[in-house]
Amino acid sequence: MNDTRLRKFTVICSGLILSLNLVAAPAASPPNVVLIYADDIGYGDFGCYGATGVKTPAVDRLAKEGLRFTSAYASSATCTPSRYSMLTGEYAFRKKGTGVLPGDAAMIIEPGRETLASLLRRGGYRTGVVGKWHLGLGAVGTPVDWNGDVKPGPLEIGFDYSFIMAATGDRVPCVFVENHRVVGLDPADPIKVSYDKPFPGEPNGVSHRDSLRLDWSHGHNHAVINGIGRIGYMQGGKSALWNDENMADDFTRQALAFMEREKQGPFFLYFALHDVHVPRVPHPRFVGKSTMGPRGDALAQFDACVGEVLRKLDELGLTRNTLVILTSDNGPVLDDGYKDQANEKLGDHRPAGPLRGGKYSAFEGGTRMPFIVRWPARVKPGVSDALISQVDLPVSLAALAGQKPLSATVRDSQNVLPALLGESKTGRDHVLEHANVVALRLGDWKYIPPGQTRERLGPWNVTKIPEQGLLFNLVDDTGETRNLASQHPEKLQELRRRHNELRN
């Protein structure tokens, strides 16, 4: 009788002995897990976090039906290290070579290493990744063969299925990779990739600037793909090139198909959408959906993709027992290399909300993220101020699947599952925030060590951090406007000491 067990009870009633066979209710099945990972979306970019220039009904639905966090963090203010930390449970700054990667980089997560995906797979989950990867592909020391088996990749670190882009939309190669093969590649037109020198005869963003449909402001002037300058050079693979306008639809279609195939569950889907990252080229049906031009329209497109995932869960009858987590890899950026009027059309919208800084910044706007958890069967709707980090997801979700890491490599990940599920008002006591320097939040206090970091959302100002560092009380000063290092020397020393312990 499947997982049910037959139990026999003897009841004595009025001198009669009755023997009853009762079927015990089956144990609750583990939830499906859908991790929706946004790209370059800031703390203030959704309606439920105060957005004014765009409507985000799907994300707002998640927040209404789930738990919205106010103190949740990515581990870094850029994409590659955040993704590395979230999947491995190890802060990326502890490992060399985990900065923002070129499109032809080798994979920086060693095959066989324990990851969020492998831990859940050990717990009986079918695992899939769809969307942006940006953690490298192929073996160290061996150039990637884009015309053959592209591996190692996601399948070698715990995923059963993958449909990804190698790096980002602004970097070559501009193709999708499904499992180990480039999608739609014609063997007669092989792909060549170089980050050193151009291929003779191929257009580039300097020689053909007048013909570009999206002009560049800095960088992004190497290979021209679909009329847009990219970083790096590419030749061949014409039949495999993605269409920028259709990218969100392509990724969403694959995500929905994975859920359909694995609907018997449990499954884990890591859905890493690229929307809002440059180049911002939303599908025509989203153009004009915001007051902010392409960046705002891309936010509307992202929200629609989230809506499709929620609709599919409803259709499959999986909503009640699916844990959906939505967050972003780093803070917002406006001009990140293309002239798309992100600054000019911003209006009164504040991408980082009340926070200072954004992408590339050690201030809160760089790493404090929107973070929403919905699991109708268990999580009560509300708002949580618990302090959590994305680096905690491997150990926390493994605990949900009844698993523990076997390796010490998952060393920075803590089990904050009670906080994630709203069963505790506290998470961890500290988080480390990486953006050139490594800052520390300890309780309500924030310490940024000497060095320099970026301000604004592009173009940037570079802020030099004084020798004593910066100290802020984030409860009284969310925007990090008042340096309290001189007024609170004992607190400064306390955070310095803890920072050194954790950093080293």
C-alpha positions as CSV (number, residue, x, y, z in Angstrom):
1,M,0.0,0.0,0.0
2,N,2.8,2.4,-1.0
3,D,4.2,4.2,2.1
4,T,1.2,3.6,4.3
5,R,1.4,1.1,7.1
6,L,-1.4,-1.1,8.5
7,R,-1.8,-0.8,12.2
8,K,-3.9,-3.1,14.4
9,F,-5.7,-1.7,17.5
10,T,-7.7,-3.7,20.0
11,V,-10.6,-1.8,21.6
12,I,-12.5,-3.0,24.7
13,C,-16.0,-1.6,24.7
14,S,-18.9,-2.7,26.9
15,G,-17.3,-6.2,27.4
16,L,-16.7,-6.6,23.7
17,I,-13.3,-6.9,22.2
18,L,-13.1,-5.3,18.7
19,S,-10.1,-5.7,16.5
20,L,-9.7,-2.8,14.1
21,N,-7.4,-2.4,11.2
22,L,-6.5,1.2,10.7
23,V,-4.5,2.7,7.8
24,A,-2.0,5.2,9.1
25,A,-1.7,8.5,7.2
26,P,1.5,8.6,5.1
27,A,4.3,10.8,6.3
28,A,4.4,14.2,4.7
29,S,6.4,14.2,1.5
30,P,9.4,16.5,1.2
31,P,8.6,19.8,-0.6
32,N,9.7,20.6,-4.1
33,V,12.2,23.5,-4.0
34,V,12.3,26.2,-6.7
35,L,15.1,28.8,-6.2
36,I,14.4,31.8,-8.5
37,Y,17.7,33.8,-8.7
38,A,17.5,37.3,-10.2
39,D,20.3,39.1,-11.8
40,D,21.2,42.7,-10.8
41,I,17.9,43.3,-9.1
42,G,18.1,45.5,-6.1
43,Y,16.4,45.8,-2.7
44,G,13.9,48.4,-4.0
45,D,13.1,46.9,-7.4
46,F,9.9,45.1,-6.5
47,G,6.5,46.5,-5.5
48,C,6.5,44.7,-2.2
49,Y,9.8,46.4,-1.4
50,G,8.7,49.9,-2.5
51,A,9.2,50.0,-6.3
52,T,7.5,53.0,-8.0
53,G,8.5,52.8,-11.6
54,V,7.3,49.3,-12.4
55,K,4.6,46.9,-11.3
56,T,5.6,43.4,-10.2
57,P,2.3,41.5,-9.4
58,A,3.8,38.0,-9.5
59,V,6.6,38.8,-7.0
60,D,4.2,40.7,-4.9
61,R,1.9,37.7,-4.8
62,L,4.8,35.6,-3.5
63,A,5.4,38.2,-0.8
64,K,1.7,38.3,0.1
65,E,1.5,34.5,0.4
66,G,4.9,34.0,1.9
67,L,7.6,35.5,4.1
68,R,9.4,38.7,3.1
69,F,12.9,39.2,4.6
70,T,14.4,42.6,5.3
71,S,17.9,41.5,6.3
72,A,18.9,38.8,3.8
73,Y,22.2,39.0,2.0
74,A,24.0,37.7,-1.1
75,S,27.6,37.0,-0.1
76,S,29.1,39.3,-2.8
77,A,28.2,42.4,-4.7
78,T,28.9,40.7,-8.1
79,C,27.5,37.7,-9.8
80,T,30.1,34.9,-10.1
81,P,31.2,35.0,-6.4
82,S,27.6,35.2,-5.1
83,R,26.6,32.1,-7.2
84,Y,29.7,30.3,-6.1
85,S,29.0,30.9,-2.4
86,M,25.3,30.0,-2.7
87,L,26.0,26.7,-4.4
88,T,29.1,25.6,-2.3
89,G,28.5,27.1,1.1
90,E,31.9,28.7,1.0
91,Y,32.6,32.4,0.8
92,A,34.1,33.0,-2.6
93,F,36.8,35.4,-1.3
94,R,38.4,32.4,0.4
95,K,39.3,30.9,-3.0
96,K,41.4,32.4,-5.8
97,G,39.9,32.8,-9.2
98,T,36.3,33.3,-8.1
99,G,35.9,36.9,-9.4
100,V,33.7,37.8,-12.4
101,L,34.6,35.2,-15.0
102,P,35.1,35.6,-18.8
103,G,32.9,33.4,-21.0
104,D,35.6,30.9,-21.7
105,A,36.7,30.3,-18.1
106,A,37.2,26.8,-16.7
107,M,34.6,25.7,-14.1
108,I,35.6,27.0,-10.6
109,I,33.6,24.4,-8.6
110,E,35.5,21.1,-8.6
111,P,33.6,18.1,-10.0
112,G,32.4,15.9,-7.2
113,R,32.5,18.7,-4.6
114,E,29.4,18.8,-2.3
115,T,27.0,21.5,-3.4
116,L,23.5,22.6,-2.8
117,A,22.4,20.4,-5.8
118,S,24.4,17.3,-4.8
119,L,23.1,17.5,-1.2
120,L,19.5,17.6,-2.3
121,R,20.1,14.9,-4.9
122,R,21.4,12.7,-2.1
123,G,18.2,13.4,-0.3
124,G,16.1,12.0,-3.2
125,Y,15.6,15.1,-5.3
126,R,15.8,15.4,-9.0
127,T,17.8,18.5,-9.7
128,G,17.9,21.0,-12.6
129,V,19.5,24.3,-13.4
130,V,18.1,26.6,-16.1
131,G,19.4,30.1,-17.0
132,K,22.6,32.0,-16.2
133,W,25.5,29.9,-15.0
134,H,28.7,32.1,-15.0
135,L,30.7,29.6,-12.9
136,G,32.9,28.4,-15.8
137,L,32.8,25.3,-18.0
138,G,35.4,22.8,-18.8
139,A,38.6,21.6,-17.1
140,V,41.3,23.8,-15.8
141,G,44.2,24.1,-18.3
142,T,42.2,22.8,-21.2
143,P,40.4,25.2,-23.7
144,V,36.7,24.6,-23.9
145,D,35.6,22.7,-27.0
146,W,32.3,24.4,-27.8
147,N,31.8,22.0,-30.7
148,G,32.0,18.8,-28.7
149,D,31.2,17.8,-25.1
150,V,31.3,20.9,-22.9
151,K,32.3,19.5,-19.6
152,P,32.7,19.4,-16.7
153,G,29.7,21.5,-16.0
154,P,26.6,21.5,-13.8
155,L,26.1,17.7,-14.3
156,E,29.4,17.1,-12.6
157,I,28.4,19.0,-9.4
158,G,25.0,17.5,-8.6
159,F,22.5,18.6,-11.3
160,D,20.6,16.0,-13.3
161,Y,19.7,18.5,-16.0
162,S,21.0,21.8,-17.2
163,F,20.0,24.4,-19.8
164,I,22.3,27.4,-19.4
165,M,24.2,30.2,-20.9
166,A,28.0,29.9,-20.3
167,A,28.5,33.3,-18.7
168,T,26.3,36.4,-19.2
169,G,24.4,38.1,-22.0
170,D,27.2,40.6,-22.6
171,R,29.9,38.0,-23.0
172,V,30.6,35.5,-25.7
173,P,29.9,32.7,-26.6
174,C,26.3,33.8,-27.1
175,V,24.8,30.3,-27.2
176,F,22.9,28.0,-24.9
177,V,24.3,24.7,-23.6
178,E,22.0,21.9,-22.7
179,N,23.6,19.3,-20.5
180,H,27.0,18.9,-22.4
181,R,26.2,20.2,-25.8
182,V,25.7,23.6,-27.5
183,V,22.0,23.9,-28.6
184,G,21.4,24.1,-32.4
185,L,25.1,24.0,-33.4
186,D,25.8,23.2,-37.1
187,P,29.0,21.1,-37.2
188,A,29.9,22.7,-40.5
189,D,30.1,26.1,-38.8
190,P,32.2,25.5,-35.7
191,I,32.4,28.0,-32.8
192,K,35.7,29.8,-32.0
193,V,36.0,32.0,-28.9
194,S,38.8,34.3,-27.9
195,Y,39.3,36.8,-25.1
196,D,42.7,37.9,-26.4
197,K,42.4,39.1,-30.0
198,P,39.7,39.5,-32.7
199,F,39.0,37.1,-35.6
200,P,40.0,38.7,-38.9
201,G,37.0,39.9,-40.9
202,E,34.5,39.7,-38.1
203,P,32.7,43.0,-37.1
204,N,33.4,44.6,-33.7
205,G,31.8,47.3,-31.7
206,V,34.4,49.9,-32.7
207,S,34.6,49.3,-36.4
208,H,30.9,48.9,-36.8
209,R,29.7,51.2,-34.0
210,D,27.4,53.1,-36.3
211,S,25.4,50.0,-37.2
212,L,24.8,48.8,-33.6
213,R,21.2,48.8,-32.4
214,L,22.3,49.3,-28.8
215,D,25.4,51.5,-28.4
216,W,28.0,50.9,-25.7
217,S,29.1,53.4,-23.0
218,H,32.2,51.6,-21.9
219,G,33.6,48.2,-22.9
220,H,31.2,45.9,-24.7
221,N,32.8,46.7,-28.0
222,H,34.3,43.4,-29.1
223,A,32.2,40.8,-31.1
224,V,28.9,42.1,-32.5
225,I,26.1,39.5,-32.0
226,N,22.5,40.4,-33.0
227,G,23.6,44.0,-33.5
228,I,25.0,44.3,-30.0
229,G,28.6,44.7,-28.9
230,R,29.8,42.1,-26.4
231,I,32.9,41.3,-24.3
232,G,35.2,38.9,-26.0
233,Y,35.4,37.7,-29.7
234,M,33.4,34.9,-31.4
235,Q,33.4,33.4,-34.8
236,G,31.0,30.8,-36.2
237,G,28.1,29.0,-34.6
238,K,25.5,31.2,-36.4
239,S,22.7,28.7,-36.1
240,A,23.2,28.4,-32.4
241,L,23.2,32.1,-31.5
242,W,20.6,33.1,-29.0
243,N,18.0,35.8,-29.7
244,D,18.2,38.4,-26.9
245,E,14.5,39.3,-27.0
246,N,13.5,35.7,-26.7
247,M,16.0,34.7,-24.0
248,A,13.6,35.0,-21.0
249,D,10.9,33.0,-22.9
250,D,13.5,30.3,-23.8
251,F,14.7,29.9,-20.2
252,T,11.1,29.9,-18.8
253,R,10.0,27.3,-21.3
254,Q,12.8,25.0,-20.2
255,A,12.1,25.6,-16.5
256,L,8.4,24.8,-16.9
257,A,9.3,21.7,-18.9
258,F,11.6,20.5,-16.1
259,M,8.8,20.9,-13.5
260,E,6.4,19.0,-15.8
261,R,8.8,16.1,-16.2
262,E,9.6,15.9,-12.5
263,K,6.1,16.6,-11.2
264,Q,6.1,13.4,-9.2
265,G,8.8,15.0,-7.1
266,P,10.5,15.9,-5.2
267,F,12.5,18.2,-7.5
268,F,14.9,21.1,-7.0
269,L,14.9,23.7,-9.8
270,Y,17.6,26.5,-9.7
271,F,16.0,29.0,-12.1
272,A,18.6,31.8,-12.7
273,L,17.0,34.4,-14.9
274,H,19.2,36.9,-16.7
275,D,16.7,39.8,-17.0
276,V,17.8,43.3,-15.9
277,H,21.5,42.4,-16.5
278,V,22.9,44.1,-19.5
279,P,22.3,44.1,-22.4
280,R,18.7,44.9,-21.6
281,V,16.7,43.9,-24.6
282,P,13.2,42.8,-23.4
283,H,10.7,41.1,-25.6
284,P,8.6,43.6,-27.6
285,R,5.5,42.7,-25.5
286,F,7.2,44.2,-22.4
287,V,8.5,47.4,-24.1
288,G,6.7,50.3,-22.4
289,K,5.5,48.3,-19.4
290,S,7.4,50.6,-17.0
291,T,8.3,54.3,-16.9
292,M,12.0,53.5,-16.8
293,G,12.8,52.3,-20.3
294,P,14.6,49.0,-20.9
295,R,15.7,48.4,-17.3
296,G,12.2,48.8,-16.0
297,D,10.7,46.8,-18.8
298,A,13.2,44.0,-18.1
299,L,11.9,44.0,-14.5
300,A,8.4,43.6,-15.8
301,Q,9.6,40.7,-18.0
302,F,11.3,39.1,-15.0
303,D,8.1,39.4,-13.0
304,A,6.2,37.7,-15.9
305,C,8.6,34.8,-15.8
306,V,8.0,34.4,-12.1
307,G,4.3,34.5,-12.8
308,E,4.7,31.6,-15.3
309,V,6.4,29.5,-12.7
310,L,3.7,30.2,-10.1
311,R,1.0,29.4,-12.7
312,K,2.7,26.1,-13.6
313,L,2.8,25.1,-9.9
314,D,-0.9,25.9,-9.6
315,E,-1.7,23.9,-12.8
316,L,0.3,20.9,-11.6
317,G,-1.3,21.0,-8.1
318,L,2.1,21.5,-6.5
319,T,1.7,25.0,-5.0
320,R,1.0,23.9,-1.5
321,N,4.0,21.7,-1.1
322,T,6.6,23.6,-3.0
323,L,9.1,25.8,-1.3
324,V,9.8,28.8,-3.5
325,I,12.7,31.1,-2.7
326,L,13.2,34.3,-4.7
327,T,16.3,36.5,-4.3
328,S,19.0,38.3,-6.3
329,D,22.7,37.8,-6.9
330,N,23.8,41.4,-6.1
331,G,22.6,44.9,-6.0
332,P,21.3,47.1,-8.8
333,V,23.3,48.9,-11.5
334,L,22.2,51.5,-14.0
335,D,24.9,52.2,-16.6
336,D,26.8,48.9,-16.8
337,G,28.2,49.4,-20.3
338,Y,25.4,50.2,-22.6
339,K,23.5,53.5,-23.4
340,D,20.0,52.3,-22.5
341,Q,18.8,55.4,-20.7
342,A,18.7,53.6,-17.3
343,N,19.8,56.8,-15.5
344,E,17.9,59.2,-17.7
345,K,14.5,57.4,-17.2
346,L,14.9,56.4,-13.6
347,G,12.5,59.0,-12.2
348,D,11.8,58.6,-8.5
349,H,12.4,54.9,-8.6
350,R,15.1,53.8,-6.1
351,P,16.6,50.5,-7.2
352,A,18.3,49.9,-3.9
353,G,15.4,51.3,-1.9
354,P,16.8,53.1,1.2
355,L,20.2,51.5,1.0
356,R,23.5,53.1,0.0
357,G,25.4,51.8,-3.0
358,G,24.6,48.9,-5.4
359,K,26.4,46.4,-7.5
360,Y,30.2,46.4,-6.9
361,S,29.7,48.2,-3.5
362,A,30.5,47.2,0.1
363,F,27.7,49.4,1.3
364,E,24.3,47.7,2.0
365,G,22.9,48.2,-1.5
366,G,25.6,45.8,-2.9
367,T,24.6,42.7,-1.0
368,R,21.3,43.2,1.0
369,M,18.8,41.6,-1.2
370,P,15.1,41.1,-1.7
371,F,14.4,37.6,-0.3
372,I,11.0,35.9,-0.3
373,V,10.1,32.4,0.9
374,R,6.7,30.8,0.2
375,W,5.7,27.3,1.2
376,P,1.9,27.3,1.9
377,A,1.9,24.0,3.7
378,R,4.3,25.3,6.4
379,V,5.4,28.9,6.1
380,K,3.0,31.6,7.5
381,P,2.9,34.8,5.6
382,G,4.5,37.8,7.1
383,V,7.7,39.9,7.3
384,S,11.0,38.7,8.9
385,D,13.9,40.7,10.2
386,A,16.0,37.6,10.7
387,L,19.6,37.9,9.5
388,I,20.4,35.3,6.9
389,S,22.8,34.8,4.0
390,Q,22.6,33.0,0.7
391,V,25.7,31.0,1.7
392,D,23.4,29.3,4.2
393,L,21.2,27.6,1.6
394,P,23.3,24.4,1.1
395,V,23.2,23.4,4.8
396,S,19.7,24.7,5.5
397,L,18.0,23.0,2.5
398,A,20.0,19.9,3.0
399,A,18.6,19.7,6.6
400,L,15.1,20.0,5.0
401,A,16.0,16.9,2.9
402,G,17.4,15.1,6.0
403,Q,21.0,15.4,4.8
404,K,24.2,16.7,6.3
405,P,27.3,17.7,4.4
406,L,30.1,15.1,4.5
407,S,32.8,17.6,3.6
408,A,34.3,20.4,5.5
409,T,34.3,22.5,2.3
410,V,30.8,23.7,3.1
411,R,32.4,25.6,6.0
412,D,30.6,29.0,5.9
413,S,27.1,27.6,5.5
414,Q,24.9,27.6,8.6
415,N,21.6,25.9,9.3
416,V,19.1,28.8,9.4
417,L,16.1,26.7,8.3
418,P,14.0,27.7,11.3
419,A,14.5,31.4,10.3
420,L,13.8,30.6,6.6
421,L,10.5,29.0,7.5
422,G,9.5,31.7,9.8
423,E,9.7,29.5,12.9
424,S,12.4,31.6,14.5
425,K,12.9,35.4,14.5
426,T,16.7,35.0,14.5
427,G,19.1,33.6,11.9
428,R,22.8,34.0,12.1
429,D,24.5,36.6,14.3
430,H,26.7,38.0,11.5
431,V,27.1,38.1,7.7
432,L,30.2,38.9,5.6
433,E,29.7,41.1,2.6
434,H,32.3,40.9,-0.2
435,A,33.0,43.8,-2.6
436,N,36.7,44.3,-3.1
437,V,36.9,44.6,0.7
438,V,35.1,42.2,3.0
439,A,32.7,44.0,5.4
440,L,31.0,42.6,8.5
441,R,27.5,43.0,9.8
442,L,27.3,41.9,13.4
443,G,23.8,42.2,14.8
444,D,22.7,45.8,14.2
445,W,26.3,47.0,13.5
446,K,28.2,47.2,10.2
447,Y,32.0,47.5,9.9
448,I,33.8,48.2,6.6
449,P,37.6,47.8,6.8
450,P,40.1,50.2,5.1
451,G,40.3,50.2,1.4
452,Q,38.1,51.5,-1.3
453,T,34.6,50.7,-2.7
454,R,32.2,52.0,-5.3
455,E,29.3,54.4,-4.8
456,R,26.3,55.2,-7.0
457,L,24.9,52.8,-9.6
458,G,27.1,53.6,-12.7
459,P,28.8,55.8,-13.5
460,W,30.5,55.3,-10.1
461,N,32.3,57.3,-7.6
462,V,35.2,55.5,-5.8
463,T,35.0,56.0,-2.0
464,K,38.2,55.7,-0.1
465,I,37.6,54.1,3.3
466,P,39.7,55.7,6.1
467,E,42.4,53.7,8.0
468,Q,40.2,53.2,11.0
469,G,37.4,51.8,8.8
470,L,33.7,52.8,8.8
471,L,31.2,51.9,11.5
472,F,27.4,52.2,11.1
473,N,24.4,51.3,13.2
474,L,22.0,49.9,10.6
475,V,18.9,50.2,12.8
476,D,19.3,53.9,13.3
477,D,21.0,54.6,9.9
478,T,19.9,52.2,7.2
479,G,21.4,54.4,4.6
480,E,24.9,54.3,6.2
481,T,25.2,58.1,6.3
482,R,26.8,58.5,9.7
483,N,30.2,57.0,10.5
484,L,30.3,56.2,14.2
485,A,33.8,54.9,14.4
486,S,35.0,57.8,16.6
487,Q,32.0,57.9,18.9
488,H,32.0,54.1,19.6
489,P,35.7,53.0,19.8
490,E,34.9,49.9,21.9
491,K,32.2,48.7,19.4
492,L,34.7,49.4,16.5
493,Q,37.3,47.3,18.2
494,E,34.8,44.5,18.9
495,L,33.8,44.4,15.2
496,R,37.4,44.6,14.0
497,R,38.4,41.7,16.2
498,R,35.4,39.6,15.0
499,H,36.1,40.6,11.4
500,N,39.7,39.4,11.6
501,E,38.6,36.0,13.1
502,L,36.0,35.4,10.4
503,R,37.9,36.8,7.5
504,N,41.0,34.8,8.2
